Amino acid sequence: MHDLSNRERLTASGVVMDFAGLRALDDVSLSLGQHEIVGLIGPNGSGKTTLVNVLSGALAPTAGTVTIDGEKVTGLAPRKISHAGLVRTFQTVRLFGTLSVYENVQLGALGAGIRRSQAAAKAHELLELFGIDHLRDVLGDSLSYGQKRIVEILRAIATDCNYLLLDEPAAGLNEEESDRLLGQLSNIPDQFGCGILIIDHDMNLIMRLCQRLHVLNQGKTIAEGTPEQVRANPTVVEAYLGSQAAPEAGAS
Ligand SMILES: Nc1ncnc2c1ncn2[C@@H]1O[C@H](COP(=O)(O)OP(=O)(O)OP(=O)(O)O)[C@@H](O)[C@H]1O
């Protein structure tokens, strides 16, 4: 199936995910363009990571469809999904600790089949653009936590992906690092034609970074809209109050 209206979009339609009696996702539909930053938020256990797992092929959904640029990719293996242009990062950093920053980023490009000379140029360009060229020879294990996070994101971008799924990239960052991350992420869609779907509990980051938010609670979509619309939505406030973490900018 090739749907022309979704030619430059990642979509999930009517996704259901059951785990042995627990419905973790219940009829969730979401879409992400290549020039957008969309936030996926919701209280703990609302299904955010499960949705990212379905989009990235780590889980085959019980029902529903995932498309990338109009092509159905539902249930395909993560490797095939990354070839189709979708790459993710994880809640825990996964860098090669004994390789340098430069090698880690270059490896992202090489792993995506980009030729060695182009991969080298790309790694160089990304380190410069993100202002971490001075770290190029530092080993992964020697980086601060915040630096590791950025290198992981650069490694994903180096694949030339069209869609980047970031699972809690600001977790463990201090306020200054989180602010820097905000500036670095906000340019990615325009610079690389790469849309971002981001999960994070740092509402200050989410509210300032995202053009749209998608809110889950207990596996269901309870709101979609701009950060302002979502913050003013009583259903969202109630869901967060139940979890004692209202989505106020500044809360984390
Ligand atoms: N592999 C699994 N097997 C069984 N239950 C699971 C599995 N993965 C997730 N769940 C359950 O599905 C629900 C949604 O979990 P999920 O991790 O997607 O939530 P989340 O919104 O990402 O939470 P958090 O903000 O805490 O990371 C939870 O009740 C969780 O316990």
The ligand as an SDF file (V2000), in Angstrom:
LIG
                    3D

 31 33  0  0  0  0  0  0  0  0999 V2000
    6.7530   -5.9060   27.8840 N   0  0  0  0  0  0  0  0  0  0  0  0
    5.7430   -5.6320   28.6980 C   0  0  0  0  0  0  0  0  0  0  0  0
    5.0220   -6.6270   29.2790 N   0  0  0  0  0  0  0  0  0  0  0  0
    3.9840   -6.3640   30.0840 C   0  0  0  0  0  0  0  0  0  0  0  0
    3.5570   -5.1130   30.3810 N   0  0  0  0  0  0  0  0  0  0  0  0
    4.2340   -4.0860   29.8290 C   0  0  0  0  0  0  0  0  0  0  0  0
    5.3450   -4.2770   28.9700 C   0  0  0  0  0  0  0  0  0  0  0  0
    5.8040   -3.0600   28.5800 N   0  0  0  0  0  0  0  0  0  0  0  0
    5.0170   -2.1480   29.1610 C   0  0  0  0  0  0  0  0  0  0  0  0
    4.0670   -2.7590   29.9190 N   0  0  0  0  0  0  0  0  0  0  0  0
    3.0100   -2.0900   30.6690 C   0  0  0  0  0  0  0  0  0  0  0  0
    2.3280   -1.2350   29.7610 O   0  0  0  0  0  0  0  0  0  0  0  0
    1.9430   -0.0290   30.4030 C   0  0  0  0  0  0  0  0  0  0  0  0
    2.5490    1.1440   29.6460 C   0  0  0  0  0  0  0  0  0  0  0  0
    3.9560    1.1360   29.8830 O   0  0  0  0  0  0  0  0  0  0  0  0
    4.9350    2.1680   29.1850 P   0  0  0  0  0  0  0  0  0  0  0  0
    6.3210    1.8180   29.6140 O   0  0  0  0  0  0  0  0  0  0  0  0
    4.6550    2.2210   27.7290 O   0  0  0  0  0  0  0  0  0  0  0  0
    4.4880    3.5490   29.8590 O   0  0  0  0  0  0  0  0  0  0  0  0
    5.2170    4.9420   29.8210 P   0  0  0  0  0  0  0  0  0  0  0  0
    4.1520    5.9520   29.5760 O   0  0  0  0  0  0  0  0  0  0  0  0
    6.3520    4.9100   28.8620 O   0  0  0  0  0  0  0  0  0  0  0  0
    5.7660    5.0470   31.3100 O   0  0  0  0  0  0  0  0  0  0  0  0
    7.0060    5.8610   31.9250 P   0  0  0  0  0  0  0  0  0  0  0  0
    6.6770    7.3050   31.8140 O   0  0  0  0  0  0  0  0  0  0  0  0
    7.0210    5.3870   33.3470 O   0  0  0  0  0  0  0  0  0  0  0  0
    8.2530    5.4530   31.1520 O   0  0  0  0  0  0  0  0  0  0  0  0
    2.4190   -0.1380   31.8480 C   0  0  0  0  0  0  0  0  0  0  0  0
    1.3370   -0.5950   32.6220 O   0  0  0  0  0  0  0  0  0  0  0  0
    3.5310   -1.1670   31.7720 C   0  0  0  0  0  0  0  0  0  0  0  0
    3.6710   -1.8510   32.9990 O   0  0  0  0  0  0  0  0  0  0  0  0
  1  2  1  0
  2  3  1  0
  2  7  2  0
  3  4  2  0
  4  5  1  0
  5  6  2  0
  6  7  1  0
  6 10  1  0
  7  8  1  0
  8  9  2  0
  9 10  1  0
 10 11  1  0
 11 12  1  0
 11 30  1  0
 12 13  1  0
 13 14  1  0
 13 28  1  0
 14 15  1  0
 15 16  1  0
 16 17  2  0
 16 18  1  0
 16 19  1  0
 19 20  1  0
 20 21  2  0
 20 22  1  0
 20 23  1  0
 23 24  1  0
 24 25  2  0
 24 26  1  0
 24 27  1  0
 28 29  1  0
 28 30  1  0
 30 31  1  0
M  END
$$$$
